[in-house]
Amino acid sequence: MYLIGTTYNFCWAHQELSKSTHMDRACTPTMAAGLTDHIWSVSEVLQYKVAPLP
């Protein structure tokens, strides 16, 4: 479930968010929220290193 949710938010452009009322280009939910500036590839998501908890 984690992988599906992550790819949904980072890798797949959403039609409603890509309309001129939002960013007027292909846009993912994380781009609309200002968390990233590009559409990620699945490979990029899988290779991302998360810092360990302190």
PEJO-V398143 format. One record per residue. N is the residue number from 0. SS is DSSP state (H for helix, E for strand, L for the rest). PHI is phi in radians with two decimals (none if undefined). OMEGA is omega in whole degrees, -180 to 180 (* if undefined). Layout:
# PEJO-V398143
n=[N:N]
ss=[SS:SS]
phi=[PHI:PHI]
omega=[OMEGA:OMEGA]
This chain:
# PEJO-V398143
n=[0:1:2:3:4:5:6:7:8:9:10:11:12:13:14:15:16:17:18:19:20:21:22:23:24:25:26:27:28:29:30:31:32:33:34:35:36:37:38:39:40:41:42:43:44:45:46:47:48:49:50:51:52:53]
ss=[L:H:H:H:H:H:H:H:H:H:L:L:L:L:L:H:H:H:L:L:L:L:L:L:L:L:L:L:H:H:H:H:L:L:L:L:L:L:L:L:L:H:H:H:H:H:H:L:L:L:L:L:L:L]
phi=[none:-1.06:-1.14:-1.13:-1.12:-1.20:-1.16:-1.06:-1.49:-1.81:-1.89:-1.88:-1.21:-1.89:-1.02:-1.13:-1.32:-1.55:-1.32:-1.11:-1.26:-1.88:-1.98:1.07:-2.74:-0.97:-2.51:-1.76:-1.01:-1.23:-1.21:-1.12:-1.44:1.44:-1.52:-2.59:-1.98:-2.61:-1.39:-1.43:-1.54:-1.09:-1.06:-1.09:-1.12:-1.20:-1.61:-1.17:-1.67:-1.67:-1.16:-1.22:-1.18:-1.19]
omega=[-179:-178:179:179:-180:179:177:-176:-176:-168:-174:176:-179:-175:-177:180:-178:180:-176:179:179:-175:178:175:178:-171:175:177:180:175:179:179:179:-179:179:-178:-180:175:-178:171:178:177:178:178:-177:-178:-178:-179:178:-180:179:178:179:*]
